[in-house]
Amino acid sequence: MKKSQILIIVALVILLLALNWMTRNDFAGKEYFGGLPWYGWAGISLFLIVIGAAFAIRDAARARKLLEEPPPVHVDEADQRIYLSKELLEKYDPDGPNYPHPVIVAERCIGCHACVDACPHDVLAIVNGISTPIARDQCMEDTSCQVECPVNPKACIVVNTTKKIMPRKVPRRDASFMTDVPGVYIIGDVSGTPLIKNAANEGAAVVIHIAHELHASNGNGGPPQAQYDVAIIGAGPAGLSGAVMAKRLGLRFIGIEQDTVMSTIVKYPKGKYVFLKPETMEWTGGIRLPGLEEYVEEMIEEMMDEPQRAQAAALLAAERAGTLDDTGRQLLVNARDRYQAYLEIEAGFESPFPDAKKFAEWQLDVSALNERAARAKAPNATDDDRRAALAALLERARLFRDAGKPGLFTFAMWDYARALKLDPTNAEALEAIEDGARRLARAREKFEALLDAEDKSALSELLQKERENTIKETEVGQLDRLRKAAAQRYGERMEAEVESGKMPAERYEALQDARHKVAGDQREVLLNTWFKNMAENGVAINENESCKAVKKATDGDYFNVETVKAGEKVNYTARRVILAIGTAGTPMKLKVPGEALKVKLPDGTEEDRQVQVTRDGKVEDKVKYKLNDPEAYKSKKIIVVGAGNSAIEGAVDLVARRSGDQIEFRPPEETNEVTLLVRSDLKNDLKFGNKIQIYDCIDAGKIKVYFGAAIKEIRDDEVVVVNARNPDDVKATIKNDYVFAMIGGDKPTKFLEAIGIKIG
């Protein structure tokens, strides 16, 4: 028996004795011990024995059940500690130390830099497009790398830690991207996943969802008070993709951007290669996908008409060398435009069903529709046949819609619209679509063969290294992947097939370059593609207009969107609102006299520096909040304000050039006179490498630093620097051409919460 049960019995006996002692002498039963005769005590004892036995049997049954079926482990969702399985630990951390350190699950990593930027100790770096621990021994168990990893399940996991890792705080939204405020949607970086490809896909998907919702709920155009069907706040990849899709679907929309279209990418350094990760994610955005196979000569060749096909390789070589003439450039432009159109058409023919049986049933329906469409090309086709072909296209779109594939439904409707735009009484539109499908199929067949040959070539080289025992640790994973793929494809003949698949070294290298472009492209190519795409669709965005509030109307199903443009308040009304505002927020200002000063520039200044043209010539802001291109500033007097990673990296880039962890100081004729102003001390999360580099520059006399300093006033050619604690204490008056204020930005958290969106 348990102690508690024994105590209950003892307490009961004491209670009976007390009752017996306190009763009067003439009370019946007073002569018996405890006020009960012997048979009363016998009955009570038997009752207690039965109850005790029942408790004992129950406890034994519970114990046996616990041994057979352990209770479920309670998981504290607020803890968010993630334990790697034994298999993943053996795969990614076989020789890992027993102290806390990050482990990266490569197949989950999207190369977004979130964990790298979060780590203050330079433990992680992006290597070959994915995060990699390069200094595990420097890990100080910060755990912010795991917190900031945006994928689910996490790709970055800190093992051997006892710290409680809090969940990442992101705006709440449902599967359709709608927030806690009905009618307000949130997409892109601000939603928690910093991916260009994901942002563009969400932009298109949310507009398609809104189009269906508005059409289903109210076909008469909505409340008369609403000027627009949708207001899109932000014009990065997510917002622009949504705007293009809204234009295609015929929605009335207003696009608002507090800076300029694609301003984040515009501010990237020149020539920066932007990765569109992950490669496994399908591109369904409203804006075009640059790069990809369009750079491979086999694809371009198939897109060209017969007379020019032999020129494909030469034209691409000339383009890479920068010697392409206008005629050749136009041929490539036409080929790439045709390729893009065929890709969009092809999207309407893809299977919406993962299940093979359902797909087979669906194919029968599509085949019947294709037969109806084919009749439109017969010599004896009637107008009714041709109209039936258009009806078949429309029916195919309906099948996609019913299959729950809104993206494919949209593209199918786009095909239908294209056919209508030609002549519904002839088969020209259908012929164009079928010709595109044939060309794209041939081009893809060639491309797949080349990819296959490249894999064979790579596998052959790695197998040779393995035989010679010269294979690197970083190549083992690639070898395993290629070996498994080859075994599935070629079976026992793997090595013979691999050896026979070698290609010339030059072609192999050229193809590798093309494969790398699948993951993204240079900043300039991305911007050119998207700006052109924007113009082709007739999309207009209100730039340099800042959204200040979004409020639900009290007299109908719409929203009031309040903005400020050139100091003037503007108000729009829209039935739905899409927030695609990113995470950078509005740069924090110095709030000192002279912050709005302009600098007059000589003619020939590059437009990439955001030059404004006035009646007096070209001017630009004297105070800037981001360093886009350090090479644009030479032999200038520059003040950098800030103590974080951006400010430190900017100061170093203005006096030196980086090569990994090393820096090489600029020659004297290019060196800027840089002064760094730090309000108190360098930030605690300053990366170790940045700290070393800034002190190297200070020790070499390349950068002068003022700690505990702030700007009091900015003048035309100088800046007044004072004690940060005592503005009357002037430290120095410094000659100056530009000021870079890199002191952070106002995160959009308060703006979102003011709308009613919950974070976390």
NORGI-V986762 format. One line per field, one symbol per residue. phi: phi as a letter, one per 20 degrees, with the letter a starting at -180 (. if undefined). burial: + if it has 16 or more other ideal C-beta (glycine too) atoms within 10 Angstrom, else -. A space follows every 10 residues. Layout:
phi->???
burial->???
This chain:
phi->.fgfffffff ffffffffff fefffeffnf fefmncffff ffffffffff ffffffffff ffffffffcg ffffdefffm fddffgffff fdbfdffeeg aecdegfefd memffffffe dlfdbeclnc fbfdbffefd lfmffffefe ecffedceem edfeefffec febefemeef egnddcbngf fodecfffff ffgfffffff ffffffeaee nngffefcfb ddeocegfff gfffffffem ffccdccfdc glfffgeffg mfededdeff efecffefef mlffeeffff gffefgfegf egffffffff emdfefffff ffffffffgf ffffffgfdf fedfefffff ffffffffff ffffffefge fdgfffffff ffffffffff fffmdfffgf ffffgfffff ffcfdcefff ffffffffff ffffffffff fffffffffg fffffffeld feffefffff ffffffffed mfegffffff efcggfffff ffffffffeq afgffgffff ffffffemed cfelcdfdac cffedrebce ddccclndfc cccbfccdec emdfmegfef lcgnfefdde dffnffffel fdecfeoecb ffdcdbefcg ffdclddcdd dqceffffff fffecbdebm eeccfffgfd feedddddfc bfffeffgff fffffffffe mecdddemcb eebddgcbce dcffecfeef eaddfbdccd eddnbfffgf fffffoeedo
burial->---------- -----+---+ ---------- ---+++---- ---+---+-- -+-------- ---------- ---------+ +--+------ +++--+---+ +++++--+++ ++-+++++++ ++++++--++ +++--+--+- -+++++++++ +--++++++- +---+--+-- +-+---+++- +-++++++++ ++++++++++ ++++++++++ +--+------ -+---+-+++ ++++++++++ +++++++++- +-+++++++- +++++-++-- ---+++++-- ---+++++++ ++++++++++ ++++---+-- ++--++-+-- ---+---+-- ++--++-+++ +++++++++- ++-------- -+---+--++ -++++++--- +---++-+++ -++++++-++ +-+-++++++ ++++++-++- ------+-++ -+++-+--++ --+--++--+ +-++++++++ +++------- +-------+- -++--+---- ---+--++-- +------+-+ +--++-++++ +++-+++-++ --++--+-+- ++--+-+--+ -+----++++ +-+------+ -+++++++++ +++++-+--+ -+-++----- ---------+ +------++- ++++++++++ --+---++++ ++++++++++ ++++++---- --+--+---- ++++++++-- -++--++-++ +-++-++--- -++-++-+++ ++-+---+++ ++-+------ +--+-+++++ ++++---+-- ++--+-+---
